[in-house]
Amino acid sequence: MQTVTTIGLDIAKSVFQIHGIDAAGNVIVRRKLKRRYVLPFFQKLPPCLVGIEACASSHHWSRELQSFGHAVRLMPPAYVKPYIKRQKNDAADAEAICEAVTRPNMRFVATKTREQQSCLMLHRTRHLFIRQQTSVINAIRAHLAEFGIVAPVGRNGVEQLLDVVADVSDKRLPEISRACLLALGAQLRALKAQILNFDRQIIASHRSNEASKRLDEIPGVGPALATALVASVADPKAFRSGRDFSAWVGARAKATLERGQGQARQYQQTGRSLSAQPIHGGRAFRDPLCQVPWHQTSALAYGIVGATAHKGRRDRARQQDGKNGVGHDGQR
């Protein structure tokens, strides 16, 4: 039997599809495998090149297959799609992955470690809890407004509303409504305590990581952004320039980019930091941008790229003025 040199692996929850070829491009193996048979199958194979789409659980399978000596390459699904020759199905996907992984100009995704994935999960879970906290606060305000009970905007206003709910002598609330609002108040306090615990874990992760502490020394970078960068960027050398990095971070939505550029310019002009303030500070509750580290990364990246480009234009203009005999003030 000819030796398999390249395999396209289409991962899934239960049934995996494998497409393997030899050095001449001949198809050697094309089969389906249930989840429990995947690792034993690759354990018996000699080391080869394995291509996987960078999707859910791909980093886990990459680490597992690398432990058997295989060279695993993760690819964005959008880069694999052009190689699908016929109707989309698992077999066609595996064949397209096998074809795409051999392309010399293909861009690959670095495999994340378990620690990096854990840090990203910490940030995303914290952000989810913050969204839930906002939803609970809005629900409390809306329900109490139905009975004519309102309070100023902000944390103090919410606390005033919860004091009204806890006061059994206040007859403006029916008992059923009071019971519902007490449950919402308990959920809000639990969310706040959990978010504070996440903040402490982020600080602890930041202090235990040398790369994160070095990033924290950059103006505009704080613990939240530094830890998110370290966890998100498995291999910084994969980016050829700051523009590539900023495009990878947030070049998907024009509105996000414009907002990020504005935030970066604002913080460059004022000298303030995007996330150098305490994670649990008041601004984190007012500005959604400060709650999402990858949005902060986009703003920072665009700020760095924009500042570099502006400096280059300014230097070229001064050189041209010097050739034309024009001073910095515009006088000859």
C-alpha positions as CSV (number, residue, x, y, z in Angstrom):
1,M,0.0,0.0,0.0
2,Q,1.3,3.4,-0.9
3,T,2.2,5.8,1.9
4,V,-0.3,8.6,2.7
5,T,1.5,12.0,2.7
6,T,-1.4,14.5,3.0
7,I,-4.8,14.2,4.7
8,G,-7.7,16.5,4.6
9,L,-9.7,16.1,7.8
10,D,-13.3,17.4,8.0
11,I,-14.0,17.6,11.7
12,A,-17.5,17.4,13.2
13,K,-19.3,16.5,16.5
14,S,-19.7,12.8,15.8
15,V,-18.7,11.7,12.3
16,F,-15.4,12.8,10.7
17,Q,-14.5,12.6,7.0
18,I,-10.9,11.7,5.9
19,H,-9.4,12.3,2.4
20,G,-5.8,11.1,2.0
21,I,-3.4,11.2,-1.0
22,D,0.1,10.1,-1.7
23,A,3.1,12.1,-2.9
24,A,1.8,11.8,-6.6
25,G,-1.6,13.1,-5.7
26,N,-3.4,9.7,-6.0
27,V,-6.3,9.1,-3.6
28,I,-5.3,6.5,-1.0
29,V,-8.0,6.7,1.6
30,R,-11.4,8.2,1.6
31,R,-13.6,7.2,4.5
32,K,-15.8,8.2,7.4
33,L,-14.8,7.8,11.0
34,K,-16.7,8.0,14.2
35,R,-15.3,10.2,16.8
36,R,-13.8,7.4,19.0
37,Y,-11.9,6.0,16.0
38,V,-10.2,9.2,14.9
39,L,-7.2,9.2,17.2
40,P,-6.5,5.4,16.8
41,F,-6.5,5.9,13.0
42,F,-3.9,8.7,13.0
43,Q,-1.9,6.9,15.7
44,K,-1.2,4.0,13.3
45,L,-0.3,6.3,10.4
46,P,3.3,7.4,9.7
47,P,3.8,11.2,10.2
48,C,2.1,13.2,7.4
49,L,0.6,16.6,6.6
50,V,-2.9,17.0,8.0
51,G,-5.1,19.9,7.0
52,I,-8.1,21.1,9.2
53,E,-10.4,24.0,8.9
54,A,-10.0,26.5,11.7
55,C,-13.4,26.0,13.3
56,A,-14.9,24.7,16.6
57,S,-12.6,22.2,18.3
58,S,-10.0,22.4,15.6
59,H,-7.2,23.5,18.0
60,H,-7.9,20.5,20.2
61,W,-7.6,18.1,17.3
62,S,-4.5,19.9,16.1
63,R,-2.8,19.4,19.5
64,E,-3.8,15.8,19.6
65,L,-2.6,14.9,16.1
66,Q,0.7,16.8,16.7
67,S,1.4,14.6,19.7
68,F,1.5,11.7,17.2
69,G,4.2,13.4,15.1
70,H,1.9,14.7,12.3
71,A,2.3,18.2,10.8
72,V,-1.1,19.9,11.3
73,R,-2.1,23.0,9.4
74,L,-5.3,25.0,10.3
75,M,-6.9,27.1,7.6
76,P,-9.7,29.6,7.6
77,P,-12.8,28.1,6.1
78,A,-13.1,31.0,3.7
79,Y,-9.8,30.0,2.2
80,V,-10.8,26.4,1.7
81,K,-14.2,27.1,0.1
82,P,-12.8,27.9,-3.4
83,Y,-11.4,24.4,-3.6
84,I,-14.7,22.6,-3.3
85,K,-15.4,21.1,-6.8
86,R,-18.9,19.9,-6.4
87,Q,-22.0,20.0,-4.2
88,K,-20.9,20.7,-0.6
89,N,-20.8,17.7,1.7
90,D,-18.4,16.1,4.1
91,A,-16.5,14.2,1.5
92,A,-16.2,17.2,-0.8
93,D,-15.1,19.3,2.2
94,A,-12.4,16.8,3.1
95,E,-11.1,16.7,-0.4
96,A,-11.0,20.5,-0.6
97,I,-9.1,20.7,2.6
98,C,-6.6,18.2,1.3
99,E,-6.1,20.3,-1.8
100,A,-5.9,23.6,0.0
101,V,-3.4,22.6,2.6
102,T,-0.8,21.8,-0.2
103,R,-1.1,25.3,-1.8
104,P,2.2,27.3,-1.4
105,N,0.4,30.6,-0.9
106,M,-2.1,29.3,1.7
107,R,-2.3,31.2,5.0
108,F,-2.5,29.1,8.1
109,V,-3.8,29.7,11.6
110,A,-1.4,28.9,14.5
111,T,-2.6,26.3,16.9
112,K,-3.5,27.8,20.3
113,T,-2.4,26.2,23.6
114,R,-4.8,25.1,26.3
115,E,-3.8,28.2,28.3
116,Q,-4.6,30.6,25.5
117,Q,-8.0,29.0,24.9
118,S,-8.7,29.2,28.7
119,C,-7.8,32.9,28.7
120,L,-10.1,33.6,25.7
121,M,-12.9,31.7,27.4
122,L,-12.4,33.9,30.5
123,H,-12.8,37.1,28.5
124,R,-15.8,35.8,26.5
125,T,-17.6,34.5,29.6
126,R,-17.0,37.8,31.4
127,H,-18.4,39.7,28.4
128,L,-21.5,37.4,28.3
129,F,-22.1,38.1,32.0
130,I,-21.8,41.8,31.4
131,R,-24.5,41.6,28.7
132,Q,-26.7,39.6,31.0
133,Q,-26.1,42.1,33.8
134,T,-27.3,44.9,31.5
135,S,-30.3,42.9,30.5
136,V,-31.3,42.3,34.2
137,I,-30.8,46.0,35.0
138,N,-33.0,47.0,32.1
139,A,-35.7,44.5,33.2
140,I,-35.7,45.8,36.7
141,R,-36.0,49.4,35.6
142,A,-38.8,48.6,33.0
143,H,-40.8,46.5,35.5
144,L,-40.7,49.2,38.2
145,A,-41.5,52.0,35.7
146,E,-44.8,50.2,35.1
147,F,-45.7,51.1,38.7
148,G,-44.4,54.6,38.5
149,I,-41.1,53.9,40.3
150,V,-38.1,55.4,38.5
151,A,-34.5,56.3,39.6
152,P,-31.6,58.2,38.1
153,V,-29.4,56.5,35.5
154,G,-26.3,54.7,36.9
155,R,-25.4,52.2,39.5
156,N,-26.7,54.3,42.4
157,G,-30.1,54.4,40.7
158,V,-30.3,50.7,40.5
159,E,-29.4,50.3,44.1
160,Q,-32.2,52.8,45.0
161,L,-34.7,50.6,43.0
162,L,-33.5,47.5,44.8
163,D,-34.0,49.2,48.2
164,V,-37.6,50.0,47.2
165,V,-38.1,46.4,46.2
166,A,-36.7,45.1,49.5
167,D,-38.9,47.5,51.6
168,V,-42.0,45.4,52.4
169,S,-43.7,48.5,53.8
170,D,-43.8,50.1,50.4
171,K,-47.3,49.4,49.1
172,R,-46.7,50.6,45.6
173,L,-45.6,47.1,44.6
174,P,-47.9,44.1,44.6
175,E,-46.5,41.0,46.3
176,I,-46.2,39.0,43.1
177,S,-44.2,41.8,41.4
178,R,-42.0,42.2,44.5
179,A,-41.2,38.5,44.5
180,C,-40.2,38.6,40.8
181,L,-38.1,41.7,41.3
182,L,-36.4,40.2,44.4
183,A,-35.4,37.3,42.2
184,L,-34.0,39.7,39.6
185,G,-32.1,41.6,42.2
186,A,-30.5,38.4,43.5
187,Q,-29.5,37.4,40.0
188,L,-28.0,40.9,39.5
189,R,-25.9,40.7,42.6
190,A,-24.7,37.2,41.6
191,L,-23.7,38.5,38.2
192,K,-21.8,41.4,39.7
193,A,-19.9,39.1,42.1
194,Q,-19.0,36.7,39.3
195,I,-17.8,39.6,37.0
196,L,-15.6,40.9,39.8
197,N,-14.2,37.4,40.2
198,F,-13.4,37.3,36.5
199,D,-11.7,40.6,36.8
200,R,-9.4,39.2,39.5
201,Q,-8.6,36.2,37.4
202,I,-7.7,38.4,34.4
203,I,-5.4,40.4,36.7
204,A,-3.8,37.2,38.0
205,S,-3.3,35.9,34.5
206,H,-1.8,39.2,33.4
207,R,0.7,39.2,36.3
208,S,1.8,35.6,35.7
209,N,2.5,36.1,31.9
210,E,5.7,37.8,30.8
211,A,4.4,38.7,27.3
212,S,1.3,40.3,28.8
213,K,3.4,42.4,31.2
214,R,5.6,43.6,28.3
215,L,2.5,44.5,26.3
216,D,1.2,46.4,29.4
217,E,4.1,48.8,29.0
218,I,2.8,50.1,25.7
219,P,0.8,53.3,25.9
220,G,-2.9,52.4,25.5
221,V,-2.6,48.8,26.7
222,G,-3.9,47.5,30.0
223,P,-4.3,44.1,31.6
224,A,-7.6,43.2,29.8
225,L,-6.2,44.1,26.4
226,A,-2.8,42.6,27.0
227,T,-4.2,39.2,28.2
228,A,-6.6,39.2,25.2
229,L,-3.8,39.8,22.8
230,V,-1.5,37.1,24.2
231,A,-4.4,34.6,24.1
232,S,-5.6,35.6,20.6
233,V,-2.3,35.8,18.8
234,A,-0.7,32.4,19.0
235,D,2.1,33.4,16.6
236,P,2.8,37.1,16.1
237,K,5.2,36.3,13.2
238,A,2.2,35.2,11.1
239,F,1.5,38.9,10.4
240,R,3.6,40.7,7.9
241,S,2.8,44.2,9.1
242,G,0.6,46.2,11.5
243,R,-1.9,46.6,8.8
244,D,-2.3,42.9,8.4
245,F,-2.7,42.6,12.1
246,S,-5.3,45.3,12.4
247,A,-7.3,43.8,9.5
248,W,-7.2,40.4,11.2
249,V,-8.5,41.9,14.4
250,G,-11.4,44.0,13.2
251,A,-11.6,44.7,9.5
252,R,-14.9,42.9,9.1
253,A,-17.4,45.6,9.9
254,K,-17.0,49.2,8.6
255,A,-18.8,50.7,11.5
256,T,-16.6,48.9,14.0
257,L,-13.5,50.1,12.1
258,E,-14.6,53.7,12.0
259,R,-15.4,53.6,15.7
260,G,-12.1,52.0,16.5
261,Q,-10.2,54.6,14.5
262,G,-12.0,57.4,16.3
263,Q,-11.3,55.8,19.7
264,A,-7.6,55.3,18.8
265,R,-7.3,58.9,17.6
266,Q,-9.0,60.1,20.8
267,Y,-6.7,58.2,23.1
268,Q,-3.6,59.1,21.1
269,Q,-4.4,62.8,21.4
270,T,-5.3,62.7,25.1
271,G,-2.7,60.2,26.1
272,R,-5.2,58.1,27.9
273,S,-5.4,54.3,27.8
274,L,-8.0,52.1,26.2
275,S,-7.9,49.6,29.0
276,A,-5.3,50.8,31.4
277,Q,-8.1,51.9,33.8
278,P,-9.4,49.3,36.3
279,I,-11.3,46.5,34.6
280,H,-14.3,47.0,36.9
281,G,-14.3,50.8,36.5
282,G,-17.3,52.9,35.6
283,R,-16.3,53.4,32.0
284,A,-16.5,49.6,31.4
285,F,-20.2,49.8,32.0
286,R,-20.8,52.9,29.9
287,D,-18.8,52.1,26.8
288,P,-19.3,48.7,25.1
289,L,-16.0,49.1,23.4
290,C,-14.1,48.9,26.7
291,Q,-15.9,45.6,27.4
292,V,-14.6,43.7,24.4
293,P,-10.8,43.3,24.3
294,W,-10.7,42.5,20.6
295,H,-12.5,45.8,19.8
296,Q,-9.8,47.5,21.9
297,T,-7.2,45.6,19.9
298,S,-8.7,46.9,16.7
299,A,-8.6,50.5,17.9
300,L,-5.0,50.2,19.1
301,A,-3.8,48.5,15.9
302,Y,-5.4,51.1,13.7
303,G,-4.1,53.8,16.0
304,I,-0.5,52.5,15.6
305,V,-0.9,52.0,11.8
306,G,-2.5,55.5,11.4
307,A,0.2,57.2,13.5
308,T,3.0,55.5,11.5
309,A,1.4,56.4,8.2
310,H,0.9,60.0,9.3
311,K,4.5,60.3,10.4
312,G,5.7,58.9,7.0
313,R,3.6,61.4,5.1
314,R,4.9,64.2,7.3
315,D,8.5,63.2,6.8
316,R,8.1,62.8,3.0
317,A,6.5,66.3,2.9
318,R,9.4,67.8,4.8
319,Q,11.9,66.2,2.4
320,Q,10.0,67.5,-0.6
321,D,9.8,71.0,0.9
322,G,13.6,70.8,1.5
323,K,14.2,70.0,-2.1
324,N,12.0,72.9,-3.2
325,G,13.6,75.3,-0.8
326,V,10.5,75.7,1.4
327,G,10.9,75.8,5.1
328,H,8.6,74.2,7.7
329,D,6.6,77.4,8.0
330,G,6.0,77.5,4.2
331,Q,8.4,80.3,3.5
332,R,11.2,80.1,0.9
